[in-house]
Amino acid sequence: MNGRENSYVLYFKIKENRELKKLQERVYNILPIEKYNPNKFKFHITIHVDRDYDKIIKIKKELEQSFIPIELTVSSIGLFEIYPANLVGKHSEQ
């Protein structure tokens, strides 16, 4: 995937589920910017952004060779704008 300033973005897709979709709808209701539109947004985790394509491919291959499934418990979530990075909002479960 191409990023800004001719960079490449390495990311993991996240399998969509109803809980994520509801969270995305809540984000969009708070921050109704079209790129957060739940009907268009693709859930993902950004791993690395770089202009060096070979570096991105090297990282991708390393991840493919050594990746093991993990399970996470999320206690807080933040929404960041990038270019430059800016925390838009944060929510923590009490």
Backbone as CSV, one residue per row, in Angstrom:
resi,resn,N_x,N_y,N_z,CA_x,CA_y,CA_z,C_x,C_y,C_z
1,MET,0.846,-1.169,0.000,0.000,0.000,0.000,0.888,1.227,0.000
2,ASN,0.567,2.199,-0.797,1.364,3.428,-0.845,0.894,4.423,0.200
3,GLY,1.843,5.015,0.886,1.551,6.033,1.883,1.921,7.406,1.350
4,ARG,1.855,8.380,2.205,2.206,9.746,1.816,3.688,9.850,1.503
5,GLU,4.035,10.866,0.742,5.423,11.171,0.407,6.140,9.959,-0.186
6,ASN,5.433,9.224,-1.061,6.004,8.061,-1.758,6.536,7.004,-0.796
7,SER,5.820,6.771,0.289,6.235,5.757,1.243,5.364,4.513,1.100
8,TYR,5.853,3.434,1.656,5.140,2.163,1.662,4.707,1.862,3.084
9,VAL,3.534,1.272,3.213,2.972,0.984,4.531,2.821,-0.524,4.675
10,LEU,3.385,-1.062,5.737,3.238,-2.482,6.055,2.228,-2.580,7.186
11,TYR,1.157,-3.339,6.964,0.126,-3.421,7.995,-0.477,-4.810,8.037
12,PHE,-1.074,-5.141,9.176,-1.844,-6.373,9.343,-3.313,-6.034,9.132
13,LYS,-3.994,-6.839,8.357,-5.445,-6.719,8.295,-6.003,-7.319,9.581
14,ILE,-7.126,-6.809,10.028,-7.804,-7.344,11.198,-9.153,-7.866,10.738
15,LYS,-9.458,-9.074,11.145,-10.741,-9.652,10.775,-11.857,-8.831,11.418
16,GLU,-12.775,-8.348,10.582,-13.872,-7.546,11.107,-14.823,-8.389,11.941
17,ASN,-15.372,-7.760,12.960,-16.412,-8.395,13.758,-17.371,-7.304,14.220
18,ARG,-18.477,-7.698,14.766,-19.519,-6.741,15.144,-19.026,-5.721,16.180
19,GLU,-18.216,-6.173,17.143,-17.727,-5.261,18.176,-16.842,-4.170,17.573
20,LEU,-15.966,-4.557,16.643,-15.112,-3.566,15.988,-15.947,-2.595,15.160
21,LYS,-16.943,-3.129,14.483,-17.810,-2.281,13.655,-18.549,-1.264,14.529
22,LYS,-19.042,-1.699,15.707,-19.725,-0.780,16.618,-18.764,0.295,17.122
23,LEU,-17.522,-0.117,17.420,-16.511,0.842,17.861,-16.247,1.862,16.754
24,GLN,-16.125,1.391,15.523,-15.889,2.295,14.398,-17.044,3.270,14.221
25,GLU,-18.260,2.807,14.413,-19.422,3.692,14.322,-19.373,4.773,15.405
26,ARG,-18.941,4.381,16.614,-18.817,5.357,17.709,-17.761,6.409,17.381
27,VAL,-16.630,5.965,16.836,-15.566,6.901,16.450,-16.095,7.872,15.401
28,TYR,-16.799,7.343,14.427,-17.322,8.182,13.345,-18.359,9.180,13.866
29,ASN,-19.150,8.779,14.857,-20.128,9.700,15.438,-19.447,10.838,16.195
30,ILE,-18.298,10.545,16.809,-17.539,11.560,17.542,-16.747,12.435,16.582
31,LEU,-16.169,11.800,15.567,-15.290,12.479,14.623,-15.738,12.140,13.202
32,PRO,-16.790,12.804,12.714,-17.357,12.429,11.418,-16.518,12.884,10.225
33,ILE,-15.341,12.299,10.121,-14.454,12.549,8.987,-14.599,11.362,8.048
34,GLU,-14.703,11.631,6.757,-15.029,10.584,5.792,-14.080,9.387,5.841
35,LYS,-12.803,9.605,6.121,-11.879,8.462,6.158,-12.175,7.509,7.313
36,TYR,-12.983,7.942,8.306,-13.385,7.065,9.403,-14.770,6.462,9.180
37,ASN,-15.341,6.702,8.017,-16.668,6.182,7.696,-16.669,4.659,7.841
38,PRO,-17.509,4.106,8.727,-17.498,2.661,8.977,-17.824,1.825,7.752
39,ASN,-18.447,2.431,6.747,-18.760,1.684,5.529,-17.575,1.609,4.575
40,LYS,-16.528,2.397,4.843,-15.360,2.427,3.954,-14.054,2.070,4.654
41,PHE,-14.022,2.207,5.983,-12.800,2.005,6.742,-12.378,0.538,6.742
42,LYS,-11.077,0.282,6.556,-10.535,-1.080,6.627,-9.750,-1.210,7.928
43,PHE,-10.185,-2.133,8.787,-9.511,-2.344,10.053,-8.102,-2.878,9.798
44,HIS,-7.131,-2.316,10.521,-5.736,-2.712,10.316,-4.887,-2.252,11.501
45,ILE,-3.684,-2.808,11.556,-2.657,-2.353,12.490,-1.450,-1.986,11.644
46,THR,-1.026,-0.739,11.695,0.149,-0.316,10.933,1.405,-0.801,11.649
47,ILE,2.260,-1.496,10.907,3.500,-2.043,11.460,4.671,-1.096,11.202
48,HIS,4.771,-0.606,9.960,5.900,0.252,9.614,5.565,1.055,8.361
49,VAL,6.077,2.282,8.293,5.953,3.133,7.112,7.363,3.560,6.735
50,ASP,7.711,3.398,5.466,9.074,3.718,5.042,9.088,3.976,3.544
51,ARG,10.004,4.805,3.096,10.181,5.027,1.649,10.995,3.909,1.014
52,ASP,11.710,3.160,1.834,12.580,2.086,1.342,11.764,0.797,1.161
53,TYR,11.387,0.509,-0.072,10.569,-0.669,-0.374,11.258,-1.954,0.049
54,ASP,12.559,-2.062,-0.187,13.299,-3.276,0.186,13.249,-3.511,1.698
55,LYS,13.305,-2.436,2.467,13.217,-2.555,3.925,11.836,-3.085,4.330
56,ILE,10.790,-2.582,3.701,9.435,-3.053,3.986,9.311,-4.543,3.681
57,ILE,9.844,-4.973,2.551,9.783,-6.386,2.165,10.573,-7.241,3.149
58,LYS,11.731,-6.764,3.580,12.538,-7.507,4.558,11.771,-7.686,5.873
59,ILE,11.154,-6.618,6.358,10.368,-6.703,7.599,9.209,-7.676,7.414
60,LYS,8.537,-7.588,6.275,7.411,-8.480,5.985,7.848,-9.938,6.020
61,LYS,8.967,-10.249,5.379,9.472,-11.636,5.359,9.833,-12.119,6.764
62,GLU,10.463,-11.251,7.552,10.809,-11.620,8.929,9.559,-11.917,9.747
63,LEU,8.539,-11.087,9.584,7.280,-11.317,10.294,6.623,-12.629,9.860
64,GLU,6.634,-12.889,8.564,6.025,-14.125,8.058,6.732,-15.362,8.605
65,GLN,8.043,-15.281,8.776,8.817,-16.429,9.258,8.692,-16.639,10.762
66,SER,8.524,-15.560,11.515,8.578,-15.711,12.969,7.263,-15.379,13.677
67,PHE,6.222,-15.087,12.934,4.956,-14.682,13.552,4.318,-15.837,14.312
68,ILE,3.848,-15.526,15.517,3.046,-16.485,16.272,1.759,-15.757,16.687
69,PRO,0.633,-16.444,16.657,-0.624,-15.794,17.039,-0.564,-15.292,18.475
70,ILE,-1.199,-14.176,18.713,-1.252,-13.595,20.050,-2.701,-13.236,20.375
71,GLU,-2.980,-13.136,21.645,-4.291,-12.694,22.099,-4.083,-11.487,22.986
72,LEU,-4.867,-10.461,22.773,-4.721,-9.225,23.518,-5.991,-8.883,24.267
73,THR,-5.819,-8.228,25.398,-6.931,-7.618,26.105,-6.709,-6.119,26.025
74,VAL,-7.668,-5.410,25.503,-7.544,-3.963,25.326,-8.204,-3.265,26.502
75,SER,-7.442,-2.421,27.201,-7.986,-1.677,28.334,-8.174,-0.199,28.000
76,SER,-7.499,0.273,26.963,-7.709,1.644,26.509,-7.459,1.695,25.010
77,ILE,-8.043,2.682,24.385,-7.900,2.812,22.941,-7.704,4.286,22.627
78,GLY,-6.850,4.566,21.664,-6.602,5.939,21.258,-6.794,6.088,19.768
79,LEU,-7.190,7.257,19.354,-7.337,7.574,17.944,-6.280,8.594,17.594
80,PHE,-5.429,8.240,16.632,-4.339,9.107,16.228,-4.524,9.563,14.794
81,GLU,-4.273,10.827,14.558,-4.089,11.345,13.209,-2.599,11.204,12.933
82,ILE,-2.242,10.936,11.696,-0.817,10.837,11.379,-0.432,11.935,10.393
83,TYR,0.845,12.158,10.283,1.439,13.184,9.403,1.067,14.573,9.862
84,PRO,1.534,15.100,10.950,2.295,14.462,12.014,1.366,13.755,13.002
85,ALA,1.934,12.877,13.791,1.143,12.118,14.764,0.532,13.064,15.792
86,ASN,-0.757,12.842,16.047,-1.473,13.684,16.995,-2.577,12.840,17.624
87,LEU,-2.568,12.729,18.941,-3.611,11.989,19.646,-4.888,12.806,19.619
88,VAL,-5.908,12.260,18.955,-7.192,12.946,18.829,-8.054,12.686,20.057
89,GLY,-8.016,11.453,20.571,-8.819,11.128,21.732,-8.421,9.790,22.300
90,LYS,-8.775,9.555,23.569,-8.430,8.312,24.239,-9.593,7.909,25.134
91,HIS,-9.839,6.619,25.208,-10.895,6.093,26.074,-10.325,4.903,26.826
92,SER,-10.546,4.868,28.144,-10.104,3.766,28.979,-11.299,3.152,29.675
93,GLU,-11.319,1.822,29.747,-12.367,1.122,30.496,-12.062,1.265,31.969
94,GLN,-13.065,1.527,32.769,-12.878,1.663,34.219,-13.337,0.438,34.919
